[in-house]
Amino acid sequence: MFTIDATTFADEVRGAGPDLDPARANLLFAREIAYPDLRPSEYLLRLDDLRVAAARALAPHADTLARGQALADFLFGADGLQGNRGDYGDPRNSYLNEVLDRRLGLPITLSAVYLHVGRALGLPAQGVGLPGHFIVSVADGAQRLYLDPFNGGRALTTAECARLVSQATGHPGEFDARWLAPTAPPGIVARMLNNLRNAYTRAEAWPQAIRTLERLRELEPEAPGHVRDLGMVYYKEGAYQRAVDCFSEYLAMAPDARDAAAVRQSRSLLLDELARMN
Protein backbone atom coordinates (compact mmCIF):
# COMPACT_ATOMS: atom_id res chain seq x y z
CA MET A 1 0.00 0.00 0.00
CA PHE A 2 2.75 2.44 0.97
CA THR A 3 4.61 1.97 -2.32
CA ILE A 4 1.92 4.09 -3.95
CA ASP A 5 3.61 7.17 -2.49
CA ALA A 6 6.58 6.54 -4.79
CA THR A 7 4.41 5.77 -7.83
CA THR A 8 3.60 8.26 -10.58
CA PHE A 9 0.27 8.49 -12.33
CA ALA A 10 1.99 7.57 -15.61
CA ASP A 11 3.44 4.41 -14.06
CA GLU A 12 0.07 3.47 -12.58
CA VAL A 13 -1.87 3.74 -15.83
CA ARG A 14 0.74 2.56 -18.32
CA GLY A 15 -0.77 -0.42 -20.10
CA ALA A 16 -3.72 -0.24 -17.71
CA GLY A 17 -6.65 -2.52 -18.24
CA PRO A 18 -9.49 -3.94 -16.17
CA ASP A 19 -7.30 -4.18 -13.05
CA LEU A 20 -6.77 -0.42 -12.82
CA ASP A 21 -8.24 0.97 -9.61
CA PRO A 22 -9.86 4.37 -10.33
CA ALA A 23 -9.53 5.36 -6.66
CA ARG A 24 -5.75 4.78 -6.65
CA ALA A 25 -5.36 6.56 -9.98
CA ASN A 26 -7.41 9.50 -8.69
CA LEU A 27 -5.18 9.95 -5.64
CA LEU A 28 -2.12 9.93 -7.88
CA PHE A 29 -3.43 12.52 -10.33
CA ALA A 30 -4.65 14.62 -7.40
CA ARG A 31 -1.07 14.85 -6.14
CA GLU A 32 0.28 15.75 -9.58
CA ILE A 33 -2.41 18.32 -10.46
CA ALA A 34 -3.32 20.12 -7.25
CA TYR A 35 -1.97 18.58 -4.01
CA PRO A 36 1.82 18.13 -4.23
CA ASP A 37 2.12 17.18 -0.54
CA LEU A 38 -0.61 14.52 -0.72
CA ARG A 39 0.31 11.06 0.57
CA PRO A 40 -1.99 8.66 -1.31
CA SER A 41 -1.22 5.86 1.15
CA GLU A 42 -2.96 7.76 3.96
CA TYR A 43 -6.20 7.85 1.95
CA LEU A 44 -5.88 4.21 0.94
CA LEU A 45 -5.70 3.40 4.65
CA ARG A 46 -8.88 5.41 5.18
CA LEU A 47 -10.55 3.47 2.39
CA ASP A 48 -9.44 0.27 4.09
CA ASP A 49 -11.01 1.50 7.32
CA LEU A 50 -14.22 1.96 5.35
CA ARG A 51 -13.89 -1.61 4.10
CA VAL A 52 -13.62 -2.92 7.66
CA ALA A 53 -16.64 -0.93 8.81
CA ALA A 54 -18.64 -1.84 5.71
CA ALA A 55 -17.91 -5.54 6.21
CA ARG A 56 -19.88 -5.41 9.44
CA ALA A 57 -22.82 -3.81 7.64
CA LEU A 58 -22.74 -6.51 4.96
CA ALA A 59 -22.32 -9.43 7.36
CA PRO A 60 -26.06 -10.21 7.74
CA HIS A 61 -26.51 -10.50 3.97
CA ALA A 62 -25.58 -13.56 1.94
CA ASP A 63 -27.22 -12.58 -1.36
CA THR A 64 -24.92 -10.64 -3.71
CA LEU A 65 -27.47 -8.00 -4.67
CA ALA A 66 -28.52 -7.50 -1.06
CA ARG A 67 -24.85 -7.02 -0.15
CA GLY A 68 -24.52 -4.49 -2.96
CA GLN A 69 -27.46 -2.48 -1.62
CA ALA A 70 -26.18 -2.77 1.95
CA LEU A 71 -22.84 -1.31 0.93
CA ALA A 72 -24.58 1.64 -0.75
CA ASP A 73 -26.74 2.18 2.33
CA PHE A 74 -23.62 2.18 4.52
CA LEU A 75 -21.41 4.47 2.40
CA PHE A 76 -24.08 6.96 1.36
CA GLY A 77 -26.20 6.71 4.48
CA ALA A 78 -24.52 5.75 7.73
CA ASP A 79 -21.03 6.90 6.70
CA GLY A 80 -22.33 10.21 5.36
CA LEU A 81 -20.79 10.42 1.88
CA GLN A 82 -23.11 12.48 -0.31
CA GLY A 83 -23.42 14.35 -3.57
CA ASN A 84 -22.44 18.02 -3.56
CA ARG A 85 -25.61 19.65 -4.83
CA GLY A 86 -24.68 23.09 -3.52
CA ASP A 87 -21.53 23.49 -5.64
CA TYR A 88 -21.49 20.75 -8.24
CA GLY A 89 -18.76 22.39 -10.33
CA ASP A 90 -16.22 22.76 -7.51
CA PRO A 91 -13.03 20.96 -8.66
CA ARG A 92 -12.63 19.54 -5.15
CA ASN A 93 -15.55 17.24 -5.91
CA SER A 94 -13.32 15.43 -8.41
CA TYR A 95 -10.48 14.63 -5.99
CA LEU A 96 -10.86 11.57 -3.79
CA ASN A 97 -8.82 13.07 -0.95
CA GLU A 98 -11.26 15.99 -0.81
CA VAL A 99 -14.26 13.67 -1.12
CA LEU A 100 -13.09 11.69 1.91
CA ASP A 101 -12.22 14.83 3.87
CA ARG A 102 -15.36 16.81 3.07
CA ARG A 103 -17.77 13.87 2.59
CA LEU A 104 -18.93 15.51 -0.65
CA GLY A 105 -18.40 14.49 -4.26
CA LEU A 106 -19.62 13.99 -7.79
CA PRO A 107 -21.44 10.88 -8.99
CA ILE A 108 -18.21 9.49 -10.43
CA THR A 109 -15.97 10.07 -7.40
CA LEU A 110 -18.59 8.67 -5.02
CA SER A 111 -18.82 5.71 -7.39
CA ALA A 112 -15.02 5.28 -7.24
CA VAL A 113 -15.27 4.92 -3.46
CA TYR A 114 -18.01 2.31 -3.86
CA LEU A 115 -16.04 0.38 -6.47
CA HIS A 116 -12.85 0.35 -4.39
CA VAL A 117 -14.55 -0.77 -1.17
CA GLY A 118 -16.91 -3.14 -2.96
CA ARG A 119 -14.18 -4.96 -4.81
CA ALA A 120 -12.15 -5.24 -1.60
CA LEU A 121 -15.19 -7.00 -0.12
CA GLY A 122 -15.54 -9.33 -3.09
CA LEU A 123 -18.53 -7.63 -4.68
CA PRO A 124 -18.71 -7.82 -8.50
CA ALA A 125 -19.24 -4.06 -8.76
CA GLN A 126 -18.75 -2.07 -11.96
CA GLY A 127 -19.04 1.56 -13.00
CA VAL A 128 -21.71 2.60 -15.48
CA GLY A 129 -21.12 5.83 -17.37
CA LEU A 130 -24.59 7.03 -18.23
CA PRO A 131 -24.54 10.24 -20.27
CA GLY A 132 -24.39 13.06 -17.74
CA HIS A 133 -24.56 10.89 -14.62
CA PHE A 134 -22.31 8.11 -13.33
CA ILE A 135 -23.73 5.15 -11.40
CA VAL A 136 -22.60 1.68 -10.32
CA SER A 137 -23.94 -1.81 -10.86
CA VAL A 138 -23.66 -5.15 -9.10
CA ALA A 139 -24.35 -8.35 -11.01
CA ASP A 140 -25.53 -11.75 -9.81
CA GLY A 141 -25.88 -14.01 -12.81
CA ALA A 142 -28.48 -12.50 -15.11
CA GLN A 143 -29.70 -10.12 -12.42
CA ARG A 144 -28.21 -6.66 -12.17
CA LEU A 145 -28.65 -4.00 -9.51
CA TYR A 146 -28.11 -0.35 -10.48
CA LEU A 147 -27.26 2.10 -7.70
CA ASP A 148 -26.99 5.89 -7.64
CA PRO A 149 -24.27 7.00 -5.19
CA PHE A 150 -25.00 10.70 -5.76
CA ASN A 151 -28.59 10.24 -4.63
CA GLY A 152 -28.07 8.31 -1.43
CA GLY A 153 -27.18 4.99 -3.07
CA ARG A 154 -30.76 4.26 -4.06
CA ALA A 155 -31.56 1.41 -6.41
CA LEU A 156 -32.59 2.35 -9.94
CA THR A 157 -34.84 0.77 -12.51
CA THR A 158 -34.02 1.13 -16.20
CA ALA A 159 -36.79 3.74 -16.45
CA GLU A 160 -35.21 5.72 -13.63
CA CYS A 161 -31.83 5.53 -15.37
CA ALA A 162 -33.48 6.97 -18.47
CA ARG A 163 -34.94 9.77 -16.36
CA LEU A 164 -31.49 10.58 -14.94
CA VAL A 165 -30.06 10.86 -18.46
CA SER A 166 -32.92 13.11 -19.54
CA GLN A 167 -32.51 15.36 -16.50
CA ALA A 168 -28.72 15.58 -16.87
CA THR A 169 -28.50 16.09 -20.63
CA GLY A 170 -31.94 17.12 -21.87
CA HIS A 171 -31.89 14.09 -24.18
CA PRO A 172 -35.44 13.86 -25.57
CA GLY A 173 -35.13 10.57 -27.42
CA GLU A 174 -35.39 6.96 -26.41
CA PHE A 175 -33.05 5.50 -23.82
CA ASP A 176 -30.23 3.49 -25.38
CA ALA A 177 -29.75 0.26 -23.41
CA ARG A 178 -26.07 0.28 -24.41
CA TRP A 179 -25.59 3.16 -21.98
CA LEU A 180 -25.98 0.60 -19.18
CA ALA A 181 -22.87 -1.29 -20.30
CA PRO A 182 -20.03 -1.29 -17.76
CA THR A 183 -17.37 1.39 -18.17
CA ALA A 184 -13.82 0.02 -18.13
CA PRO A 185 -11.62 1.44 -15.35
CA PRO A 186 -9.40 3.51 -17.71
CA GLY A 187 -12.60 5.08 -19.06
CA ILE A 188 -13.67 5.97 -15.53
CA VAL A 189 -10.35 7.72 -14.89
CA ALA A 190 -10.58 9.55 -18.22
CA ARG A 191 -14.06 10.79 -17.35
CA MET A 192 -12.85 12.07 -13.97
CA LEU A 193 -10.00 13.93 -15.65
CA ASN A 194 -12.32 15.38 -18.28
CA ASN A 195 -14.57 16.68 -15.50
CA LEU A 196 -11.55 18.42 -14.00
CA ARG A 197 -10.37 19.76 -17.34
CA ASN A 198 -13.80 21.29 -17.92
CA ALA A 199 -13.93 22.79 -14.42
CA TYR A 200 -10.49 24.37 -14.73
CA THR A 201 -11.18 25.63 -18.25
CA ARG A 202 -14.39 27.33 -17.10
CA ALA A 203 -12.45 28.96 -14.27
CA GLU A 204 -9.58 29.91 -16.65
CA ALA A 205 -7.22 28.15 -14.25
CA TRP A 206 -4.73 27.38 -17.01
CA PRO A 207 -1.85 25.81 -15.00
CA GLN A 208 -4.24 23.27 -13.47
CA ALA A 209 -5.91 22.68 -16.84
CA ILE A 210 -2.48 22.00 -18.35
CA ARG A 211 -1.55 19.51 -15.63
CA THR A 212 -4.91 17.79 -16.09
CA LEU A 213 -4.44 17.47 -19.84
CA GLU A 214 -0.94 16.12 -19.31
CA ARG A 215 -2.45 13.34 -17.20
CA LEU A 216 -4.99 12.63 -19.94
CA ARG A 217 -2.13 12.30 -22.42
CA GLU A 218 -0.44 9.79 -20.13
CA LEU A 219 -3.66 7.82 -19.80
CA GLU A 220 -4.58 7.93 -23.50
CA PRO A 221 -1.35 8.56 -25.44
CA GLU A 222 -2.92 7.59 -28.76
CA ALA A 223 -5.68 10.23 -28.52
CA PRO A 224 -4.62 13.25 -30.62
CA GLY A 225 -7.41 15.44 -29.25
CA HIS A 226 -5.64 15.78 -25.92
CA VAL A 227 -2.56 17.17 -27.69
CA ARG A 228 -4.66 19.72 -29.60
CA ASP A 229 -6.52 20.74 -26.45
CA LEU A 230 -3.25 21.13 -24.57
CA GLY A 231 -2.04 23.42 -27.34
CA MET A 232 -5.17 25.54 -26.99
CA VAL A 233 -4.63 25.91 -23.24
CA TYR A 234 -0.96 26.80 -23.73
CA TYR A 235 -2.12 29.47 -26.20
CA LYS A 236 -4.58 30.90 -23.67
CA GLU A 237 -1.84 30.97 -21.05
CA GLY A 238 0.43 32.84 -23.47
CA ALA A 239 2.93 29.99 -23.91
CA TYR A 240 2.98 30.33 -27.69
CA GLN A 241 5.96 28.10 -28.48
CA ARG A 242 4.52 25.25 -26.46
CA ALA A 243 1.19 25.77 -28.23
CA VAL A 244 2.94 25.57 -31.60
CA ASP A 245 4.72 22.37 -30.55
CA CYS A 246 1.42 20.79 -29.51
CA PHE A 247 -0.33 21.84 -32.72
CA SER A 248 2.54 20.38 -34.76
CA GLU A 249 2.36 17.12 -32.84
CA TYR A 250 -1.41 17.00 -33.30
CA LEU A 251 -1.12 17.51 -37.05
CA ALA A 252 1.50 14.75 -37.25
CA MET A 253 -0.82 12.41 -35.35
CA ALA A 254 -4.01 13.35 -37.21
CA PRO A 255 -3.12 15.04 -40.53
CA ASP A 256 -6.56 14.37 -41.98
CA ALA A 257 -8.60 15.45 -38.98
CA ARG A 258 -11.66 17.57 -39.71
CA ASP A 259 -10.15 20.51 -37.86
CA ALA A 260 -6.64 20.08 -39.32
CA ALA A 261 -6.94 23.20 -41.52
CA ALA A 262 -8.06 25.34 -38.58
CA VAL A 263 -5.22 24.03 -36.42
CA ARG A 264 -2.69 24.74 -39.20
CA GLN A 265 -4.01 28.28 -39.44
CA SER A 266 -3.74 28.75 -35.68
CA ARG A 267 -0.18 27.42 -35.74
CA SER A 268 0.72 29.77 -38.59
CA LEU A 269 -0.67 32.80 -36.75
CA LEU A 270 1.26 31.83 -33.62
CA LEU A 271 4.47 31.40 -35.59
CA ASP A 272 3.97 34.90 -37.03
CA GLU A 273 3.43 36.25 -33.52
CA LEU A 274 6.55 34.51 -32.25
CA ALA A 275 8.56 35.99 -35.15
CA ARG A 276 7.38 39.49 -34.24
CA MET A 277 8.26 38.93 -30.59
CA ASN A 278 11.77 37.89 -31.52
C-alpha positions in Angstrom: 0.0 0.0 0.0 2.7 2.4 1.0 4.6 2.0 -2.3 1.9 4.1 -4.0 3.6 7.2 -2.5 6.6 6.5 -4.8 4.4 5.8 -7.8 3.6 8.3 -10.6 0.3 8.5 -12.3 2.0 7.6 -15.6 3.4 4.4 -14.1 0.1 3.5 -12.6 -1.9 3.7 -15.8 0.7 2.6 -18.3 -0.8 -0.4 -20.1 -3.7 -0.2 -17.7 -6.6 -2.5 -18.2 -9.5 -3.9 -16.2 -7.3 -4.2 -13.0 -6.8 -0.4 -12.8 -8.2 1.0 -9.6 -9.9 4.4 -10.3 -9.5 5.4 -6.7 -5.8 4.8 -6.7 -5.4 6.6 -10.0 -7.4 9.5 -8.7 -5.2 9.9 -5.6 -2.1 9.9 -7.9 -3.4 12.5 -10.3 -4.6 14.6 -7.4 -1.1 14.9 -6.1 0.3 15.8 -9.6 -2.4 18.3 -10.5 -3.3 20.1 -7.3 -2.0 18.6 -4.0 1.8 18.1 -4.2 2.1 17.2 -0.5 -0.6 14.5 -0.7 0.3 11.1 0.6 -2.0 8.7 -1.3 -1.2 5.9 1.1 -3.0 7.8 4.0 -6.2 7.8 2.0 -5.9 4.2 0.9 -5.7 3.4 4.6 -8.9 5.4 5.2 -10.6 3.5 2.4 -9.4 0.3 4.1 -11.0 1.5 7.3 -14.2 2.0 5.3 -13.9 -1.6 4.1 -13.6 -2.9 7.7 -16.6 -0.9 8.8 -18.6 -1.8 5.7 -17.9 -5.5 6.2 -19.9 -5.4 9.4 -22.8 -3.8 7.6 -22.7 -6.5 5.0 -22.3 -9.4 7.4 -26.1 -10.2 7.7 -26.5 -10.5 4.0 -25.6 -13.6 1.9 -27.2 -12.6 -1.4 -24.9 -10.6 -3.7 -27.5 -8.0 -4.7 -28.5 -7.5 -1.1 -24.9 -7.0 -0.1 -24.5 -4.5 -3.0 -27.5 -2.5 -1.6 -26.2 -2.8 2.0 -22.8 -1.3 0.9 -24.6 1.6 -0.8 -26.7 2.2 2.3 -23.6 2.2 4.5 -21.4 4.5 2.4 -24.1 7.0 1.4 -26.2 6.7 4.5 -24.5 5.8 7.7 -21.0 6.9 6.7 -22.3 10.2 5.4 -20.8 10.4 1.9 -23.1 12.5 -0.3 -23.4 14.4 -3.6 -22.4 18.0 -3.6 -25.6 19.7 -4.8 -24.7 23.1 -3.5 -21.5 23.5 -5.6 -21.5 20.7 -8.2 -18.8 22.4 -10.3 -16.2 22.8 -7.5 -13.0 21.0 -8.7 -12.6 19.5 -5.2 -15.6 17.2 -5.9 -13.3 15.4 -8.4 -10.5 14.6 -6.0 -10.9 11.6 -3.8 -8.8 13.1 -0.9 -11.3 16.0 -0.8 -14.3 13.7 -1.1 -13.1 11.7 1.9 -12.2 14.8 3.9 -15.4 16.8 3.1 -17.8 13.9 2.6 -18.9 15.5 -0.7 -18.4 14.5 -4.3 -19.6 14.0 -7.8 -21.4 10.9 -9.0 -18.2 9.5 -10.4 -16.0 10.1 -7.4 -18.6 8.7 -5.0 -18.8 5.7 -7.4 -15.0 5.3 -7.2 -15.3 4.9 -3.5 -18.0 2.3 -3.9 -16.0 0.4 -6.5 -12.8 0.3 -4.4 -14.5 -0.8 -1.2 -16.9 -3.1 -3.0 -14.2 -5.0 -4.8 -12.1 -5.2 -1.6 -15.2 -7.0 -0.1 -15.5 -9.3 -3.1 -18.5 -7.6 -4.7 -18.7 -7.8 -8.5 -19.2 -4.1 -8.8 -18.7 -2.1 -12.0 -19.0 1.6 -13.0 -21.7 2.6 -15.5 -21.1 5.8 -17.4 -24.6 7.0 -18.2 -24.5 10.2 -20.3 -24.4 13.1 -17.7 -24.6 10.9 -14.6 -22.3 8.1 -13.3 -23.7 5.1 -11.4 -22.6 1.7 -10.3 -23.9 -1.8 -10.9 -23.7 -5.2 -9.1 -24.4 -8.4 -11.0 -25.5 -11.7 -9.8 -25.9 -14.0 -12.8 -28.5 -12.5 -15.1 -29.7 -10.1 -12.4 -28.2 -6.7 -12.2 -28.7 -4.0 -9.5 -28.1 -0.3 -10.5 -27.3 2.1 -7.7 -27.0 5.9 -7.6 -24.3 7.0 -5.2 -25.0 10.7 -5.8 -28.6 10.2 -4.6 -28.1 8.3 -1.4 -27.2 5.0 -3.1 -30.8 4.3 -4.1 -31.6 1.4 -6.4 -32.6 2.4 -9.9 -34.8 0.8 -12.5 -34.0 1.1 -16.2 -36.8 3.7 -16.5 -35.2 5.7 -13.6 -31.8 5.5 -15.4 -33.5 7.0 -18.5 -34.9 9.8 -16.4 -31.5 10.6 -14.9 -30.1 10.9 -18.5 -32.9 13.1 -19.5 -32.5 15.4 -16.5 -28.7 15.6 -16.9 -28.5 16.1 -20.6 -31.9 17.1 -21.9 -31.9 14.1 -24.2 -35.4 13.9 -25.6 -35.1 10.6 -27.4 -35.4 7.0 -26.4 -33.1 5.5 -23.8 -30.2 3.5 -25.4 -29.7 0.3 -23.4 -26.1 0.3 -24.4 -25.6 3.2 -22.0 -26.0 0.6 -19.2 -22.9 -1.3 -20.3 -20.0 -1.3 -17.8 -17.4 1.4 -18.2 -13.8 0.0 -18.1 -11.6 1.4 -15.4 -9.4 3.5 -17.7 -12.6 5.1 -19.1 -13.7 6.0 -15.5 -10.4 7.7 -14.9 -10.6 9.6 -18.2 -14.1 10.8 -17.3 -12.9 12.1 -14.0 -10.0 13.9 -15.6 -12.3 15.4 -18.3 -14.6 16.7 -15.5 -11.5 18.4 -14.0 -10.4 19.8 -17.3 -13.8 21.3 -17.9 -13.9 22.8 -14.4 -10.5 24.4 -14.7 -11.2 25.6 -18.2 -14.4 27.3 -17.1 -12.4 29.0 -14.3 -9.6 29.9 -16.7 -7.2 28.1 -14.3 -4.7 27.4 -17.0 -1.9 25.8 -15.0 -4.2 23.3 -13.5 -5.9 22.7 -16.8 -2.5 22.0 -18.4 -1.6 19.5 -15.6 -4.9 17.8 -16.1 -4.4 17.5 -19.8 -0.9 16.1 -19.3 -2.4 13.3 -17.2 -5.0 12.6 -19.9 -2.1 12.3 -22.4 -0.4 9.8 -20.1 -3.7 7.8 -19.8 -4.6 7.9 -23.5 -1.3 8.6 -25.4 -2.9 7.6 -28.8 -5.7 10.2 -28.5 -4.6 13.3 -30.6 -7.4 15.4 -29.3 -5.6 15.8 -25.9 -2.6 17.2 -27.7 -4.7 19.7 -29.6 -6.5 20.7 -26.5 -3.3 21.1 -24.6 -2.0 23.4 -27.3 -5.2 25.5 -27.0 -4.6 25.9 -23.2 -1.0 26.8 -23.7 -2.1 29.5 -26.2 -4.6 30.9 -23.7 -1.8 31.0 -21.0 0.4 32.8 -23.5 2.9 30.0 -23.9 3.0 30.3 -27.7 6.0 28.1 -28.5 4.5 25.2 -26.5 1.2 25.8 -28.2 2.9 25.6 -31.6 4.7 22.4 -30.6 1.4 20.8 -29.5 -0.3 21.8 -32.7 2.5 20.4 -34.8 2.4 17.1 -32.8 -1.4 17.0 -33.3 -1.1 17.5 -37.1 1.5 14.8 -37.3 -0.8 12.4 -35.3 -4.0 13.4 -37.2 -3.1 15.0 -40.5 -6.6 14.4 -42.0 -8.6 15.4 -39.0 -11.7 17.6 -39.7 -10.1 20.5 -37.9 -6.6 20.1 -39.3 -6.9 23.2 -41.5 -8.1 25.3 -38.6 -5.2 24.0 -36.4 -2.7 24.7 -39.2 -4.0 28.3 -39.4 -3.7 28.8 -35.7 -0.2 27.4 -35.7 0.7 29.8 -38.6 -0.7 32.8 -36.7 1.3 31.8 -33.6 4.5 31.4 -35.6 4.0 34.9 -37.0 3.4 36.2 -33.5 6.6 34.5 -32.2 8.6 36.0 -35.1 7.4 39.5 -34.2 8.3 38.9 -30.6 11.8 37.9 -31.5 
